[in-house]
Amino acid sequence: MSFSRGPKEPVPEVETNIWSCTSDDCQGWMRESYSFEEEPTCPLCKSTMQKEVRILPELK
């Protein structure tokens, strides 16, 4: 078995809906598709979260 150390295929980036923490002191966020709640609270600081769109690597 051999492992290539050459360049890897670039991962496509796509617009992704996320929940972002509203607290100025917290950088918490999660992909909307990974949230089980309709309006989640931040798992790190328990503040409210708001919807945003970010360009993130595509998950398959």
CHARMM-style PDB file with segment names, atoms N, HN, CA, C and O in Angstrom:
ATOM      1  N   MET     1       0.850  -1.168   0.000  1.00  0.00      PROA
ATOM      2  CA  MET     1       0.000   0.000   0.000  1.00  0.00      PROA
ATOM      3  C   MET     1       0.899   1.236   0.000  1.00  0.00      PROA
ATOM      4  O   MET     1       1.879   1.303   0.743  1.00  0.00      PROA
ATOM      5  N   SER     2       0.557   2.205  -0.837  1.00  0.00      PROA
ATOM      6  HN  SER     2      -0.238   2.151  -1.441  1.00  0.00      PROA
ATOM      7  CA  SER     2       1.348   3.435  -0.840  1.00  0.00      PROA
ATOM      8  C   SER     2       0.447   4.632  -0.578  1.00  0.00      PROA
ATOM      9  O   SER     2      -0.731   4.641  -0.935  1.00  0.00      PROA
ATOM     10  N   PHE     3       1.025   5.626   0.048  1.00  0.00      PROA
ATOM     11  HN  PHE     3       1.982   5.619   0.338  1.00  0.00      PROA
ATOM     12  CA  PHE     3       0.285   6.847   0.366  1.00  0.00      PROA
ATOM     13  C   PHE     3       0.891   7.991  -0.429  1.00  0.00      PROA
ATOM     14  O   PHE     3       2.096   8.235  -0.370  1.00  0.00      PROA
ATOM     15  N   SER     4       0.053   8.681  -1.163  1.00  0.00      PROA
ATOM     16  HN  SER     4      -0.926   8.483  -1.210  1.00  0.00      PROA
ATOM     17  CA  SER     4       0.526   9.806  -1.960  1.00  0.00      PROA
ATOM     18  C   SER     4       0.583  11.066  -1.107  1.00  0.00      PROA
ATOM     19  O   SER     4      -0.367  11.382  -0.390  1.00  0.00      PROA
ATOM     20  N   ARG     5       1.679  11.769  -1.186  1.00  0.00      PROA
ATOM     21  HN  ARG     5       2.450  11.512  -1.768  1.00  0.00      PROA
ATOM     22  CA  ARG     5       1.786  13.042  -0.478  1.00  0.00      PROA
ATOM     23  C   ARG     5       1.582  14.208  -1.446  1.00  0.00      PROA
ATOM     24  O   ARG     5       1.807  15.365  -1.090  1.00  0.00      PROA
ATOM     25  N   GLY     6       1.161  13.898  -2.660  1.00  0.00      PROA
ATOM     26  HN  GLY     6       0.978  12.958  -2.949  1.00  0.00      PROA
ATOM     27  CA  GLY     6       0.927  14.932  -3.669  1.00  0.00      PROA
ATOM     28  C   GLY     6      -0.316  15.734  -3.337  1.00  0.00      PROA
ATOM     29  O   GLY     6      -0.979  15.489  -2.329  1.00  0.00      PROA
ATOM     30  N   PRO     7      -0.624  16.695  -4.195  1.00  0.00      PROA
ATOM     31  CA  PRO     7      -1.807  17.529  -3.942  1.00  0.00      PROA
ATOM     32  C   PRO     7      -3.082  16.701  -3.946  1.00  0.00      PROA
ATOM     33  O   PRO     7      -3.261  15.807  -4.773  1.00  0.00      PROA
ATOM     34  N   LYS     8      -3.963  17.016  -3.001  1.00  0.00      PROA
ATOM     35  HN  LYS     8      -3.817  17.742  -2.329  1.00  0.00      PROA
ATOM     36  CA  LYS     8      -5.239  16.320  -2.922  1.00  0.00      PROA
ATOM     37  C   LYS     8      -6.242  17.031  -3.812  1.00  0.00      PROA
ATOM     38  O   LYS     8      -6.062  18.196  -4.168  1.00  0.00      PROA
ATOM     39  N   GLU     9      -7.302  16.317  -4.167  1.00  0.00      PROA
ATOM     40  HN  GLU     9      -7.448  15.371  -3.877  1.00  0.00      PROA
ATOM     41  CA  GLU     9      -8.361  16.951  -4.948  1.00  0.00      PROA
ATOM     42  C   GLU     9      -8.976  18.065  -4.119  1.00  0.00      PROA
ATOM     43  O   GLU     9      -9.248  17.881  -2.933  1.00  0.00      PROA
ATOM     44  N   PRO    10      -9.198  19.221  -4.735  1.00  0.00      PROA
ATOM     45  CA  PRO    10      -9.833  20.301  -3.963  1.00  0.00      PROA
ATOM     46  C   PRO    10     -11.274  19.927  -3.610  1.00  0.00      PROA
ATOM     47  O   PRO    10     -11.989  19.338  -4.421  1.00  0.00      PROA
ATOM     48  N   VAL    11     -11.684  20.274  -2.399  1.00  0.00      PROA
ATOM     49  HN  VAL    11     -11.103  20.752  -1.740  1.00  0.00      PROA
ATOM     50  CA  VAL    11     -13.043  20.005  -1.960  1.00  0.00      PROA
ATOM     51  C   VAL    11     -13.915  21.163  -2.423  1.00  0.00      PROA
ATOM     52  O   VAL    11     -13.627  22.316  -2.101  1.00  0.00      PROA
ATOM     53  N   PRO    12     -14.987  20.875  -3.180  1.00  0.00      PROA
ATOM     54  CA  PRO    12     -15.838  21.982  -3.627  1.00  0.00      PROA
ATOM     55  C   PRO    12     -16.491  22.693  -2.448  1.00  0.00      PROA
ATOM     56  O   PRO    12     -16.898  22.058  -1.475  1.00  0.00      PROA
ATOM     57  N   GLU    13     -16.586  24.009  -2.547  1.00  0.00      PROA
ATOM     58  HN  GLU    13     -16.255  24.524  -3.337  1.00  0.00      PROA
ATOM     59  CA  GLU    13     -17.223  24.794  -1.495  1.00  0.00      PROA
ATOM     60  C   GLU    13     -18.582  25.274  -1.998  1.00  0.00      PROA
ATOM     61  O   GLU    13     -18.723  25.669  -3.155  1.00  0.00      PROA
ATOM     62  N   VAL    14     -19.572  25.235  -1.118  1.00  0.00      PROA
ATOM     63  HN  VAL    14     -19.456  24.915  -0.178  1.00  0.00      PROA
ATOM     64  CA  VAL    14     -20.940  25.595  -1.493  1.00  0.00      PROA
ATOM     65  C   VAL    14     -21.549  26.511  -0.443  1.00  0.00      PROA
ATOM     66  O   VAL    14     -21.119  26.520   0.711  1.00  0.00      PROA
ATOM     67  N   GLU    15     -22.554  27.285  -0.851  1.00  0.00      PROA
ATOM     68  HN  GLU    15     -22.903  27.278  -1.788  1.00  0.00      PROA
ATOM     69  CA  GLU    15     -23.301  28.091   0.110  1.00  0.00      PROA
ATOM     70  C   GLU    15     -24.051  27.148   1.030  1.00  0.00      PROA
ATOM     71  O   GLU    15     -24.770  26.266   0.560  1.00  0.00      PROA
ATOM     72  N   THR    16     -23.897  27.320   2.324  1.00  0.00      PROA
ATOM     73  HN  THR    16     -23.313  28.036   2.705  1.00  0.00      PROA
ATOM     74  CA  THR    16     -24.464  26.411   3.307  1.00  0.00      PROA
ATOM     75  C   THR    16     -25.228  27.203   4.360  1.00  0.00      PROA
ATOM     76  O   THR    16     -24.707  28.173   4.910  1.00  0.00      PROA
ATOM     77  N   ASN    17     -26.470  26.790   4.642  1.00  0.00      PROA
ATOM     78  HN  ASN    17     -26.893  26.002   4.195  1.00  0.00      PROA
ATOM     79  CA  ASN    17     -27.242  27.423   5.703  1.00  0.00      PROA
ATOM     80  C   ASN    17     -26.703  26.957   7.044  1.00  0.00      PROA
ATOM     81  O   ASN    17     -26.525  25.761   7.276  1.00  0.00      PROA
ATOM     82  N   ILE    18     -26.446  27.918   7.921  1.00  0.00      PROA
ATOM     83  HN  ILE    18     -26.591  28.889   7.732  1.00  0.00      PROA
ATOM     84  CA  ILE    18     -25.926  27.585   9.246  1.00  0.00      PROA
ATOM     85  C   ILE    18     -26.708  28.338  10.316  1.00  0.00      PROA
ATOM     86  O   ILE    18     -27.438  29.285  10.022  1.00  0.00      PROA
ATOM     87  N   TRP    19     -26.543  27.903  11.549  1.00  0.00      PROA
ATOM     88  HN  TRP    19     -25.951  27.133  11.787  1.00  0.00      PROA
ATOM     89  CA  TRP    19     -26.980  28.649  12.727  1.00  0.00      PROA
ATOM     90  C   TRP    19     -25.729  29.230  13.344  1.00  0.00      PROA
ATOM     91  O   TRP    19     -24.750  28.512  13.548  1.00  0.00      PROA
ATOM     92  N   SER    20     -25.742  30.525  13.646  1.00  0.00      PROA
ATOM     93  HN  SER    20     -26.537  31.108  13.480  1.00  0.00      PROA
ATOM     94  CA  SER    20     -24.595  31.208  14.227  1.00  0.00      PROA
ATOM     95  C   SER    20     -24.988  31.802  15.572  1.00  0.00      PROA
ATOM     96  O   SER    20     -26.072  32.368  15.708  1.00  0.00      PROA
ATOM     97  N   CYS    21     -24.115  31.679  16.564  1.00  0.00      PROA
ATOM     98  HN  CYS    21     -23.233  31.219  16.453  1.00  0.00      PROA
ATOM     99  CA  CYS    21     -24.377  32.202  17.897  1.00  0.00      PROA
ATOM    100  C   CYS    21     -24.472  33.730  17.850  1.00  0.00      PROA
ATOM    101  O   CYS    21     -23.686  34.382  17.162  1.00  0.00      PROA
ATOM    102  N   THR    22     -25.426  34.291  18.576  1.00  0.00      PROA
ATOM    103  HN  THR    22     -26.064  33.761  19.135  1.00  0.00      PROA
ATOM    104  CA  THR    22     -25.611  35.748  18.590  1.00  0.00      PROA
ATOM    105  C   THR    22     -24.742  36.442  19.639  1.00  0.00      PROA
ATOM    106  O   THR    22     -24.674  37.670  19.664  1.00  0.00      PROA
ATOM    107  N   SER    23     -24.083  35.678  20.499  1.00  0.00      PROA
ATOM    108  HN  SER    23     -24.139  34.680  20.479  1.00  0.00      PROA
ATOM    109  CA  SER    23     -23.235  36.268  21.538  1.00  0.00      PROA
ATOM    110  C   SER    23     -21.931  36.801  20.945  1.00  0.00      PROA
ATOM    111  O   SER    23     -21.270  36.111  20.168  1.00  0.00      PROA
ATOM    112  N   ASP    24     -21.564  38.030  21.312  1.00  0.00      PROA
ATOM    113  HN  ASP    24     -22.101  38.591  21.942  1.00  0.00      PROA
ATOM    114  CA  ASP    24     -20.312  38.618  20.827  1.00  0.00      PROA
ATOM    115  C   ASP    24     -19.084  37.884  21.367  1.00  0.00      PROA
ATOM    116  O   ASP    24     -18.006  37.961  20.778  1.00  0.00      PROA
ATOM    117  N   ASP    25     -19.245  37.178  22.477  1.00  0.00      PROA
ATOM    118  HN  ASP    25     -20.121  37.116  22.956  1.00  0.00      PROA
ATOM    119  CA  ASP    25     -18.114  36.493  23.112  1.00  0.00      PROA
ATOM    120  C   ASP    25     -17.945  35.052  22.638  1.00  0.00      PROA
ATOM    121  O   ASP    25     -17.031  34.362  23.088  1.00  0.00      PROA
ATOM    122  N   CYS    26     -18.809  34.588  21.738  1.00  0.00      PROA
ATOM    123  HN  CYS    26     -19.552  35.149  21.372  1.00  0.00      PROA
ATOM    124  CA  CYS    26     -18.792  33.179  21.322  1.00  0.00      PROA
ATOM    125  C   CYS    26     -18.724  33.087  19.798  1.00  0.00      PROA
ATOM    126  O   CYS    26     -19.361  33.867  19.090  1.00  0.00      PROA
ATOM    127  N   GLN    27     -17.957  32.140  19.312  1.00  0.00      PROA
ATOM    128  HN  GLN    27     -17.439  31.507  19.887  1.00  0.00      PROA
ATOM    129  CA  GLN    27     -17.827  31.923  17.868  1.00  0.00      PROA
ATOM    130  C   GLN    27     -18.588  30.674  17.412  1.00  0.00      PROA
ATOM    131  O   GLN    27     -18.349  30.171  16.315  1.00  0.00      PROA
ATOM    132  N   GLY    28     -19.506  30.171  18.255  1.00  0.00      PROA
ATOM    133  HN  GLY    28     -19.700  30.579  19.147  1.00  0.00      PROA
ATOM    134  CA  GLY    28     -20.206  28.923  17.954  1.00  0.00      PROA
ATOM    135  C   GLY    28     -21.093  29.014  16.715  1.00  0.00      PROA
ATOM    136  O   GLY    28     -21.743  30.031  16.470  1.00  0.00      PROA
ATOM    137  N   TRP    29     -21.107  27.937  15.945  1.00  0.00      PROA
ATOM    138  HN  TRP    29     -20.579  27.111  16.144  1.00  0.00      PROA
ATOM    139  CA  TRP    29     -22.011  27.819  14.810  1.00  0.00      PROA
ATOM    140  C   TRP    29     -22.180  26.348  14.483  1.00  0.00      PROA
ATOM    141  O   TRP    29     -21.374  25.515  14.896  1.00  0.00      PROA
ATOM    142  N   MET    30     -23.236  26.029  13.736  1.00  0.00      PROA
ATOM    143  HN  MET    30     -23.891  26.706  13.401  1.00  0.00      PROA
ATOM    144  CA  MET    30     -23.455  24.648  13.287  1.00  0.00      PROA
ATOM    145  C   MET    30     -24.201  24.672  11.961  1.00  0.00      PROA
ATOM    146  O   MET    30     -24.955  25.602  11.673  1.00  0.00      PROA
ATOM    147  N   ARG    31     -23.982  23.649  11.173  1.00  0.00      PROA
ATOM    148  HN  ARG    31     -23.369  22.894  11.407  1.00  0.00      PROA
ATOM    149  CA  ARG    31     -24.727  23.524   9.924  1.00  0.00      PROA
ATOM    150  C   ARG    31     -26.202  23.305  10.260  1.00  0.00      PROA
ATOM    151  O   ARG    31     -26.543  22.553  11.172  1.00  0.00      PROA
ATOM    152  N   GLU    32     -27.064  23.980   9.502  1.00  0.00      PROA
ATOM    153  HN  GLU    32     -26.787  24.591   8.761  1.00  0.00      PROA
ATOM    154  CA  GLU    32     -28.503  23.854   9.743  1.00  0.00      PROA
ATOM    155  C   GLU    32     -28.952  22.397   9.623  1.00  0.00      PROA
ATOM    156  O   GLU    32     -29.809  21.945  10.382  1.00  0.00      PROA
ATOM    157  N   SER    33     -28.374  21.666   8.674  1.00  0.00      PROA
ATOM    158  HN  SER    33     -27.677  22.033   8.058  1.00  0.00      PROA
ATOM    159  CA  SER    33     -28.779  20.280   8.455  1.00  0.00      PROA
ATOM    160  C   SER    33     -28.364  19.353   9.607  1.00  0.00      PROA
ATOM    161  O   SER    33     -28.835  18.218   9.678  1.00  0.00      PROA
ATOM    162  N   TYR    34     -27.485  19.823  10.514  1.00  0.00      PROA
ATOM    163  HN  TYR    34     -27.102  20.745  10.456  1.00  0.00      PROA
ATOM    164  CA  TYR    34     -27.058  19.013  11.658  1.00  0.00      PROA
ATOM    165  C   TYR    34     -27.781  19.392  12.940  1.00  0.00      PROA
ATOM    166  O   TYR    34     -27.481  18.859  14.008  1.00  0.00      PROA
ATOM    167  N   SER    35     -28.738  20.316  12.834  1.00  0.00      PROA
ATOM    168  HN  SER    35     -28.982  20.749  11.966  1.00  0.00      PROA
ATOM    169  CA  SER    35     -29.490  20.743  14.006  1.00  0.00      PROA
ATOM    170  C   SER    35     -30.795  19.954  14.090  1.00  0.00      PROA
ATOM    171  O   SER    35     -31.474  19.761  13.082  1.00  0.00      PROA
ATOM    172  N   PHE    36     -31.141  19.503  15.286  1.00  0.00      PROA
ATOM    173  HN  PHE    36     -30.589  19.660  16.105  1.00  0.00      PROA
ATOM    174  CA  PHE    36     -32.383  18.748  15.472  1.00  0.00      PROA
ATOM    175  C   PHE    36     -33.521  19.643  15.938  1.00  0.00      PROA
ATOM    176  O   PHE    36     -34.671  19.208  15.991  1.00  0.00      PROA
ATOM    177  N   GLU    37     -33.207  20.894  16.278  1.00  0.00      PROA
ATOM    178  HN  GLU    37     -32.272  21.247  16.235  1.00  0.00      PROA
ATOM    179  CA  GLU    37     -34.217  21.806  16.803  1.00  0.00      PROA
ATOM    180  C   GLU    37     -34.583  22.841  15.750  1.00  0.00      PROA
ATOM    181  O   GLU    37     -33.773  23.177  14.886  1.00  0.00      PROA
ATOM    182  N   GLU    38     -35.823  23.347  15.831  1.00  0.00      PROA
ATOM    183  HN  GLU    38     -36.481  23.074  16.533  1.00  0.00      PROA
ATOM    184  CA  GLU    38     -36.250  24.369  14.890  1.00  0.00      PROA
ATOM    185  C   GLU    38     -35.511  25.682  15.118  1.00  0.00      PROA
ATOM    186  O   GLU    38     -35.153  26.370  14.162  1.00  0.00      PROA
ATOM    187  N   GLU    39     -35.282  26.028  16.381  1.00  0.00      PROA
ATOM    188  HN  GLU    39     -35.573  25.469  17.158  1.00  0.00      PROA
ATOM    189  CA  GLU    39     -34.490  27.208  16.734  1.00  0.00      PROA
ATOM    190  C   GLU    39     -33.534  26.817  17.852  1.00  0.00      PROA
ATOM    191  O   GLU    39     -33.863  26.970  19.029  1.00  0.00      PROA
ATOM    192  N   PRO    40     -32.351  26.313  17.498  1.00  0.00      PROA
ATOM    193  CA  PRO    40     -31.429  25.797  18.520  1.00  0.00      PROA
ATOM    194  C   PRO    40     -30.803  26.893  19.369  1.00  0.00      PROA
ATOM    195  O   PRO    40     -30.741  28.054  18.964  1.00  0.00      PROA
ATOM    196  N   THR    41     -30.342  26.508  20.543  1.00  0.00      PROA
ATOM    197  HN  THR    41     -30.392  25.564  20.872  1.00  0.00      PROA
ATOM    198  CA  THR    41     -29.503  27.391  21.352  1.00  0.00      PROA
ATOM    199  C   THR    41     -28.060  26.940  21.141  1.00  0.00      PROA
ATOM    200  O   THR    41     -27.803  25.792  20.778  1.00  0.00      PROA
ATOM    201  N   CYS    42     -27.139  27.842  21.370  1.00  0.00      PROA
ATOM    202  HN  CYS    42     -27.347  28.775  21.665  1.00  0.00      PROA
ATOM    203  CA  CYS    42     -25.726  27.543  21.149  1.00  0.00      PROA
ATOM    204  C   CYS    42     -25.281  26.416  22.082  1.00  0.00      PROA
ATOM    205  O   CYS    42     -25.492  26.501  23.292  1.00  0.00      PROA
ATOM    206  N   PRO    43     -24.670  25.368  21.541  1.00  0.00      PROA
ATOM    207  CA  PRO    43     -24.203  24.268  22.398  1.00  0.00      PROA
ATOM    208  C   PRO    43     -23.031  24.669  23.293  1.00  0.00      PROA
ATOM    209  O   PRO    43     -22.739  23.978  24.269  1.00  0.00      PROA
ATOM    210  N   LEU    44     -22.358  25.775  22.973  1.00  0.00      PROA
ATOM    211  HN  LEU    44     -22.596  26.336  22.180  1.00  0.00      PROA
ATOM    212  CA  LEU    44     -21.206  26.201  23.756  1.00  0.00      PROA
ATOM    213  C   LEU    44     -21.586  27.123  24.904  1.00  0.00      PROA
ATOM    214  O   LEU    44     -21.101  26.955  26.023  1.00  0.00      PROA
ATOM    215  N   CYS    45     -22.472  28.120  24.627  1.00  0.00      PROA
ATOM    216  HN  CYS    45     -22.866  28.256  23.718  1.00  0.00      PROA
ATOM    217  CA  CYS    45     -22.762  29.112  25.667  1.00  0.00      PROA
ATOM    218  C   CYS    45     -24.262  29.257  25.963  1.00  0.00      PROA
ATOM    219  O   CYS    45     -24.649  30.046  26.825  1.00  0.00      PROA
ATOM    220  N   LYS    46     -25.092  28.506  25.260  1.00  0.00      PROA
ATOM    221  HN  LYS    46     -24.777  27.865  24.560  1.00  0.00      PROA
ATOM    222  CA  LYS    46     -26.554  28.493  25.465  1.00  0.00      PROA
ATOM    223  C   LYS    46     -27.260  29.786  25.041  1.00  0.00      PROA
ATOM    224  O   LYS    46     -28.418  29.994  25.404  1.00  0.00      PROA
ATOM    225  N   SER    47     -26.583  30.664  24.276  1.00  0.00      PROA
ATOM    226  HN  SER    47     -25.642  30.496  23.981  1.00  0.00      PROA
ATOM    227  CA  SER    47     -27.224  31.870  23.750  1.00  0.00      PROA
ATOM    228  C   SER    47     -28.124  31.492  22.573  1.00  0.00      PROA
ATOM    229  O   SER    47     -28.081  30.366  22.076  1.00  0.00      PROA
ATOM    230  N   THR    48     -28.939  32.456  22.139  1.00  0.00      PROA
ATOM    231  HN  THR    48     -28.974  33.370  22.542  1.00  0.00      PROA
ATOM    232  CA  THR    48     -29.774  32.207  20.967  1.00  0.00      PROA
ATOM    233  C   THR    48     -28.887  32.186  19.720  1.00  0.00      PROA
ATOM    234  O   THR    48     -27.765  32.692  19.721  1.00  0.00      PROA
ATOM    235  N   MET    49     -29.426  31.583  18.660  1.00  0.00      PROA
ATOM    236  HN  MET    49     -30.338  31.172  18.660  1.00  0.00      PROA
ATOM    237  CA  MET    49     -28.685  31.495  17.407  1.00  0.00      PROA
ATOM    238  C   MET    49     -29.524  32.093  16.294  1.00  0.00      PROA
ATOM    239  O   MET    49     -30.752  32.125  16.375  1.00  0.00      PROA
ATOM    240  N   GLN    50     -28.846  32.570  15.244  1.00  0.00      PROA
ATOM    241  HN  GLN    50     -27.848  32.544  15.178  1.00  0.00      PROA
ATOM    242  CA  GLN    50     -29.561  33.120  14.101  1.00  0.00      PROA
ATOM    243  C   GLN    50     -29.066  32.450  12.828  1.00  0.00      PROA
ATOM    244  O   GLN    50     -27.931  31.977  12.760  1.00  0.00      PROA
ATOM    245  N   LYS    51     -29.947  32.417  11.806  1.00  0.00      PROA
ATOM    246  HN  LYS    51     -30.868  32.801  11.862  1.00  0.00      PROA
ATOM    247  CA  LYS    51     -29.580  31.791  10.537  1.00  0.00      PROA
ATOM    248  C   LYS    51     -28.647  32.695   9.752  1.00  0.00      PROA
ATOM    249  O   LYS    51     -28.814  33.914   9.726  1.00  0.00      PROA
ATOM    250  N   GLU    52     -27.666  32.078   9.115  1.00  0.00      PROA
ATOM    251  HN  GLU    52     -27.530  31.087   9.137  1.00  0.00      PROA
ATOM    252  CA  GLU    52     -26.733  32.766   8.220  1.00  0.00      PROA
ATOM    253  C   GLU    52     -26.405  31.816   7.075  1.00  0.00      PROA
ATOM    254  O   GLU    52     -26.766  30.639   7.101  1.00  0.00      PROA
ATOM    255  N   VAL    53     -25.717  32.345   6.077  1.00  0.00      PROA
ATOM    256  HN  VAL    53     -25.423  33.300   6.056  1.00  0.00      PROA
ATOM    257  CA  VAL    53     -25.214  31.514   4.975  1.00  0.00      PROA
ATOM    258  C   VAL    53     -23.711  31.711   4.920  1.00  0.00      PROA
ATOM    259  O   VAL    53     -23.226  32.842   4.929  1.00  0.00      PROA
ATOM    260  N   ARG    54     -22.969  30.608   4.862  1.00  0.00      PROA
ATOM    261  HN  ARG    54     -23.363  29.688   4.854  1.00  0.00      PROA
ATOM    262  CA  ARG    54     -21.505  30.660   4.738  1.00  0.00      PROA
ATOM    263  C   ARG    54     -21.084  29.764   3.574  1.00  0.00      PROA
ATOM    264  O   ARG    54     -21.786  28.825   3.199  1.00  0.00      PROA
ATOM    265  N   ILE    55     -19.935  30.080   3.024  1.00  0.00      PROA
ATOM    266  HN  ILE    55     -19.365  30.843   3.328  1.00  0.00      PROA
ATOM    267  CA  ILE    55     -19.337  29.227   2.006  1.00  0.00      PROA
ATOM    268  C   ILE    55     -18.463  28.206   2.748  1.00  0.00      PROA
ATOM    269  O   ILE    55     -17.449  28.563   3.347  1.00  0.00      PROA
ATOM    270  N   LEU    56     -18.870  26.943   2.698  1.00  0.00      PROA
ATOM    271  HN  LEU    56     -19.695  26.653   2.211  1.00  0.00      PROA
ATOM    272  CA  LEU    56     -18.182  25.875   3.435  1.00  0.00      PROA
ATOM    273  C   LEU    56     -17.868  24.708   2.513  1.00  0.00      PROA
ATOM    274  O   LEU    56     -18.506  24.560   1.471  1.00  0.00      PROA
ATOM    275  N   PRO    57     -16.896  23.876   2.877  1.00  0.00      PROA
ATOM    276  CA  PRO    57     -16.641  22.668   2.095  1.00  0.00      PROA
ATOM    277  C   PRO    57     -17.887  21.796   2.039  1.00  0.00      PROA
ATOM    278  O   PRO    57     -18.590  21.635   3.037  1.00  0.00      PROA
ATOM    279  N   GLU    58     -18.153  21.238   0.867  1.00  0.00      PROA
ATOM    280  HN  GLU    58     -17.583  21.370   0.056  1.00  0.00      PROA
ATOM    281  CA  GLU    58     -19.317  20.400   0.681  1.00  0.00      PROA
ATOM    282  C   GLU    58     -19.138  19.073   1.420  1.00  0.00      PROA
ATOM    283  O   GLU    58     -18.080  18.450   1.327  1.00  0.00      PROA
ATOM    284  N   LEU    59     -20.152  18.646   2.141  1.00  0.00      PROA
ATOM    285  HN  LEU    59     -21.011  19.152   2.216  1.00  0.00      PROA
ATOM    286  CA  LEU    59     -20.148  17.344   2.792  1.00  0.00      PROA
ATOM    287  C   LEU    59     -20.972  16.386   1.948  1.00  0.00      PROA
ATOM    288  O   LEU    59     -22.037  16.745   1.445  1.00  0.00      PROA
ATOM    289  N   LYS    60     -20.481  15.185   1.798  1.00  0.00      PROA
ATOM    290  HN  LYS    60     -19.616  14.893   2.206  1.00  0.00      PROA
ATOM    291  CA  LYS    60     -21.221  14.217   0.982  1.00  0.00      PROA
ATOM    292  C   LYS    60     -21.756  13.102   1.829  1.00  0.00      PROA
ATOM    293  OT1 LYS    60     -22.407  12.193   1.313  1.00  0.00      PROA
TER     294      LYS     60
END
